[in-house]
Every structure is written in structure tokens, then in C-alpha cells.
Amino acid sequence: MAEVTNASVLATLQEKFGDAIEHAYEPYGMLTAFVKREQIIDILRFLKEDSTIQMNFLTSLCGIHYPNNEGKELGVIYHLHSFTNNFRMRLEVFFPAADVDMPTATVLWPTANWMERETFEFYGINFVGHPDLRIILNVEDMDYHPLLKQYPLEDDTRTDKDDRYFGRDDNKGVHFDKFPGKAQLPNK
């Protein structure tokens, strides 16, 4: 049996699916391929059923929201594992927030059921063909998706923190390093 490597899997995917593989890279040595939504189930099925690759385990599936990525604001990320080859990889699919329909992976892995329900609940991604897409963690009458980045993360009027420790340059808040052992409030 041929050794399964990042390069061999990527070459196989590009040969079989062509333009459906938009691009790929290897963060921390894990093959990560960005694929088109229309082909995701075919790609997942191939990876699972191919006699060499044998990606027989869906480790996780989750949503992600990048509100500033125009036309690709929402995404679904799949982590796959081949126990036979001790090989892991990631597939990412991005699409517009105005078109949230994704095909369900429950046709391949029954464990996708709860992961897709959670992703639906927190990001509003509609998994078409899912056997029971409903809220499982939050209250049933919740009319929003709490992990969408639609609201500010913090109160801009706060002055009880030093912004330098949050990656900001305007240094509002308390300056802790002016006098050793003593905090100094900013001048007003």
C-alpha cells in the first residue's frame, strides 16, 4: 500500500476534483484544503471510501464567521482522520452570509448529526438534508445565532484596563508600568 502523505492526498484530490480544490496549505504539518461547497459531499465521500486514503472518522465539524471576508463570511470546517493510515486533514468551505445552505454530512457520518445541529444553532448555517436540524443547547425560542460576530465584544467606555495588553495602541486605561508597584490613572 502506498504511503499516505499531505502531498499524495492533495495531488489525488486535485486530479479527481480539479477546480473544486481552491487552494491548500499545511499549518503545523496538517493538510488544509479549501474546497467549493457544491463538491463538499463528493470530496468527503471520496476521502472516506478511497481504498488508499480511508478517512474513516469525522473528528469534528464546526462553523466559523469572518464578517469582513466579503462573499465568504461563513464557513464550515471538517477535521478528518484515517485510523488505518494515522493521517489527519482539514477541509474548509466558505460561502456568503446571504446563502447559508450547506449539504449535510450525515449521509456519510451519523456523528455529523449533533455537530451540524450545534453549528446551525450557533452560526445559522442550514444543513440541507439533515434528519433533525433543531436547537440542542440554547433555549428553543432563541431568535439569533450567538457566535455570529454581529455585536461589539466590549464596552468602549471602559477605563479599568490597560489597552496595550489587548493589542491596541491608544493606551486608554491604567498605566501599570510608569511607577513600579503603583498603578497610575491616565491624565484627563
C-alpha beads as a LAMMPS data file, in Angstrom:
LAMMPS data file: protein, C-alpha beads

188 atoms
187 bonds

1 atom types
1 bond types

-500.0 500.0 xlo xhi
-500.0 500.0 ylo yhi
-500.0 500.0 zlo zhi

Masses

1 110.0

Atoms # bond

1 1 1 0.000 0.000 0.000
2 1 1 1.295 3.481 -0.877
3 1 1 2.157 5.832 1.963
4 1 1 -0.496 8.489 2.598
5 1 1 1.111 11.934 2.838
6 1 1 -0.092 15.513 2.556
7 1 1 1.379 15.738 -0.930
8 1 1 -0.143 12.459 -2.149
9 1 1 -3.624 13.262 -0.809
10 1 1 -3.568 16.789 -2.247
11 1 1 -2.373 15.501 -5.634
12 1 1 -5.131 12.875 -5.647
13 1 1 -7.793 15.453 -4.750
14 1 1 -6.582 17.896 -7.403
15 1 1 -6.525 15.150 -10.028
16 1 1 -10.009 13.906 -9.167
17 1 1 -11.774 17.205 -8.350
18 1 1 -9.752 19.851 -10.211
19 1 1 -11.061 23.385 -9.605
20 1 1 -13.182 22.245 -6.651
21 1 1 -9.927 22.354 -4.646
22 1 1 -9.455 26.132 -4.445
23 1 1 -6.125 26.072 -2.601
24 1 1 -4.304 24.260 0.192
25 1 1 -1.573 24.752 2.750
26 1 1 -0.049 22.875 5.703
27 1 1 -0.290 24.734 9.022
28 1 1 1.652 22.781 11.658
29 1 1 2.026 19.932 9.177
30 1 1 -1.715 19.286 8.720
31 1 1 -3.033 19.371 5.175
32 1 1 -5.761 22.011 4.941
33 1 1 -7.704 22.243 1.681
34 1 1 -10.242 24.925 0.808
35 1 1 -12.974 23.411 -1.336
36 1 1 -16.124 24.543 -3.112
37 1 1 -19.395 23.999 -1.315
38 1 1 -21.019 22.322 -4.322
39 1 1 -18.463 19.489 -4.218
40 1 1 -18.023 19.007 -0.451
41 1 1 -20.056 15.803 -0.108
42 1 1 -18.409 14.224 -3.166
43 1 1 -14.973 15.098 -1.764
44 1 1 -15.828 13.805 1.718
45 1 1 -17.268 10.596 0.238
46 1 1 -14.155 10.063 -1.877
47 1 1 -11.836 10.620 1.102
48 1 1 -13.843 8.176 3.199
49 1 1 -14.299 5.440 0.589
50 1 1 -10.960 5.597 -1.241
51 1 1 -9.116 2.340 -0.560
52 1 1 -5.785 4.128 -0.056
53 1 1 -6.741 7.279 1.872
54 1 1 -9.503 5.791 4.100
55 1 1 -10.549 8.914 6.044
56 1 1 -12.983 6.867 8.108
57 1 1 -13.517 9.224 11.053
58 1 1 -15.065 12.692 11.194
59 1 1 -13.245 14.122 14.213
60 1 1 -15.111 17.417 14.256
61 1 1 -17.203 19.765 12.227
62 1 1 -17.713 23.396 13.186
63 1 1 -18.745 26.766 11.853
64 1 1 -16.750 29.957 11.602
65 1 1 -17.652 33.584 10.906
66 1 1 -15.363 36.163 9.297
67 1 1 -17.679 39.172 8.832
68 1 1 -15.053 41.163 6.886
69 1 1 -14.496 38.442 4.232
70 1 1 -16.956 39.765 1.689
71 1 1 -18.665 36.906 -0.138
72 1 1 -17.086 34.296 2.149
73 1 1 -18.241 35.404 5.586
74 1 1 -19.368 31.989 6.844
75 1 1 -17.615 28.674 6.724
76 1 1 -17.734 25.067 7.797
77 1 1 -14.559 23.243 8.814
78 1 1 -14.215 19.451 8.744
79 1 1 -11.432 17.592 10.582
80 1 1 -10.931 14.068 9.246
81 1 1 -8.820 11.177 10.496
82 1 1 -7.707 7.918 8.933
83 1 1 -7.098 5.411 11.711
84 1 1 -5.650 2.988 9.163
85 1 1 -3.001 5.444 7.960
86 1 1 -2.725 7.606 11.090
87 1 1 -3.357 10.605 8.862
88 1 1 -5.320 13.765 9.630
89 1 1 -6.509 16.589 7.425
90 1 1 -8.830 19.558 7.396
91 1 1 -11.320 20.729 4.766
92 1 1 -12.709 24.266 4.819
93 1 1 -15.696 25.593 2.882
94 1 1 -16.598 29.293 2.798
95 1 1 -19.725 30.955 1.413
96 1 1 -21.710 34.222 1.615
97 1 1 -23.727 35.010 4.738
98 1 1 -26.715 35.625 2.455
99 1 1 -26.666 31.984 1.268
100 1 1 -26.308 29.719 4.311
101 1 1 -27.333 26.355 2.816
102 1 1 -24.767 23.538 3.150
103 1 1 -25.297 19.877 2.264
104 1 1 -25.364 17.589 5.296
105 1 1 -22.522 15.194 6.063
106 1 1 -24.891 12.902 7.982
107 1 1 -25.210 10.872 4.771
108 1 1 -21.593 9.777 5.376
109 1 1 -21.080 10.005 9.140
110 1 1 -24.040 9.765 11.537
111 1 1 -21.907 11.616 14.122
112 1 1 -22.202 14.743 11.971
113 1 1 -25.776 14.982 13.269
114 1 1 -25.024 16.737 16.555
115 1 1 -22.089 18.723 15.172
116 1 1 -24.266 20.135 12.405
117 1 1 -27.043 20.911 14.859
118 1 1 -24.617 22.840 17.038
119 1 1 -23.245 24.709 14.005
120 1 1 -26.790 25.545 12.884
121 1 1 -27.664 26.784 16.341
122 1 1 -24.621 28.990 16.852
123 1 1 -23.986 30.230 13.281
124 1 1 -27.307 29.810 11.461
125 1 1 -25.864 27.512 8.793
126 1 1 -28.678 25.419 7.308
127 1 1 -27.596 21.834 6.610
128 1 1 -29.831 20.733 3.755
129 1 1 -30.988 17.123 4.118
130 1 1 -30.212 16.942 7.856
131 1 1 -32.590 14.491 9.571
132 1 1 -33.376 16.688 12.625
133 1 1 -31.958 20.215 12.402
134 1 1 -33.091 21.935 15.585
135 1 1 -31.687 23.698 18.627
136 1 1 -29.986 21.425 21.171
137 1 1 -28.015 23.696 23.529
138 1 1 -29.858 27.004 23.835
139 1 1 -33.463 27.865 24.620
140 1 1 -35.847 26.859 21.843
141 1 1 -37.251 30.341 21.272
142 1 1 -33.828 31.918 20.673
143 1 1 -34.139 34.010 17.502
144 1 1 -30.455 34.760 16.891
145 1 1 -27.198 32.846 16.453
146 1 1 -24.858 33.722 19.332
147 1 1 -21.480 33.072 17.663
148 1 1 -22.075 35.388 14.727
149 1 1 -19.922 38.478 15.190
150 1 1 -22.778 40.974 14.998
151 1 1 -22.230 42.845 18.240
152 1 1 -19.217 44.643 19.781
153 1 1 -17.154 42.412 22.035
154 1 1 -16.677 45.002 24.737
155 1 1 -17.788 48.336 26.087
156 1 1 -15.771 51.207 24.542
157 1 1 -16.394 53.393 27.588
158 1 1 -14.348 51.173 29.928
159 1 1 -11.328 52.752 31.584
160 1 1 -10.419 49.956 34.002
161 1 1 -7.962 48.160 31.727
162 1 1 -4.666 48.820 30.003
163 1 1 -5.307 48.530 26.256
164 1 1 -1.662 47.737 25.500
165 1 1 -2.340 44.221 26.756
166 1 1 -5.185 43.838 24.247
167 1 1 -3.174 44.822 21.156
168 1 1 -4.356 48.425 20.969
169 1 1 -2.097 51.443 20.575
170 1 1 -4.155 54.227 22.134
171 1 1 -3.324 53.095 25.707
172 1 1 -6.580 54.019 27.408
173 1 1 -6.976 52.763 30.938
174 1 1 -4.497 52.293 33.744
175 1 1 -0.762 52.571 33.010
176 1 1 0.840 49.926 35.205
177 1 1 4.472 50.413 34.244
178 1 1 5.038 54.136 34.975
179 1 1 5.842 53.568 38.637
180 1 1 6.938 50.153 39.856
181 1 1 4.415 48.790 42.315
182 1 1 1.864 51.547 41.732
183 1 1 -0.772 51.983 39.082
184 1 1 -1.300 55.476 37.683
185 1 1 -4.592 56.633 36.255
186 1 1 -4.386 58.369 32.869
187 1 1 -4.356 62.156 32.804
188 1 1 -7.689 63.662 31.902

Bonds

1 1 1 2
2 1 2 3
3 1 3 4
4 1 4 5
5 1 5 6
6 1 6 7
7 1 7 8
8 1 8 9
9 1 9 10
10 1 10 11
11 1 11 12
12 1 12 13
13 1 13 14
14 1 14 15
15 1 15 16
16 1 16 17
17 1 17 18
18 1 18 19
19 1 19 20
20 1 20 21
21 1 21 22
22 1 22 23
23 1 23 24
24 1 24 25
25 1 25 26
26 1 26 27
27 1 27 28
28 1 28 29
29 1 29 30
30 1 30 31
31 1 31 32
32 1 32 33
33 1 33 34
34 1 34 35
35 1 35 36
36 1 36 37
37 1 37 38
38 1 38 39
39 1 39 40
40 1 40 41
41 1 41 42
42 1 42 43
43 1 43 44
44 1 44 45
45 1 45 46
46 1 46 47
47 1 47 48
48 1 48 49
49 1 49 50
50 1 50 51
51 1 51 52
52 1 52 53
53 1 53 54
54 1 54 55
55 1 55 56
56 1 56 57
57 1 57 58
58 1 58 59
59 1 59 60
60 1 60 61
61 1 61 62
62 1 62 63
63 1 63 64
64 1 64 65
65 1 65 66
66 1 66 67
67 1 67 68
68 1 68 69
69 1 69 70
70 1 70 71
71 1 71 72
72 1 72 73
73 1 73 74
74 1 74 75
75 1 75 76
76 1 76 77
77 1 77 78
78 1 78 79
79 1 79 80
80 1 80 81
81 1 81 82
82 1 82 83
83 1 83 84
84 1 84 85
85 1 85 86
86 1 86 87
87 1 87 88
88 1 88 89
89 1 89 90
90 1 90 91
91 1 91 92
92 1 92 93
93 1 93 94
94 1 94 95
95 1 95 96
96 1 96 97
97 1 97 98
98 1 98 99
99 1 99 100
100 1 100 101
101 1 101 102
102 1 102 103
103 1 103 104
104 1 104 105
105 1 105 106
106 1 106 107
107 1 107 108
108 1 108 109
109 1 109 110
110 1 110 111
111 1 111 112
112 1 112 113
113 1 113 114
114 1 114 115
115 1 115 116
116 1 116 117
117 1 117 118
118 1 118 119
119 1 119 120
120 1 120 121
121 1 121 122
122 1 122 123
123 1 123 124
124 1 124 125
125 1 125 126
126 1 126 127
127 1 127 128
128 1 128 129
129 1 129 130
130 1 130 131
131 1 131 132
132 1 132 133
133 1 133 134
134 1 134 135
135 1 135 136
136 1 136 137
137 1 137 138
138 1 138 139
139 1 139 140
140 1 140 141
141 1 141 142
142 1 142 143
143 1 143 144
144 1 144 145
145 1 145 146
146 1 146 147
147 1 147 148
148 1 148 149
149 1 149 150
150 1 150 151
151 1 151 152
152 1 152 153
153 1 153 154
154 1 154 155
155 1 155 156
156 1 156 157
157 1 157 158
158 1 158 159
159 1 159 160
160 1 160 161
161 1 161 162
162 1 162 163
163 1 163 164
164 1 164 165
165 1 165 166
166 1 166 167
167 1 167 168
168 1 168 169
169 1 169 170
170 1 170 171
171 1 171 172
172 1 172 173
173 1 173 174
174 1 174 175
175 1 175 176
176 1 176 177
177 1 177 178
178 1 178 179
179 1 179 180
180 1 180 181
181 1 181 182
182 1 182 183
183 1 183 184
184 1 184 185
185 1 185 186
186 1 186 187
187 1 187 188
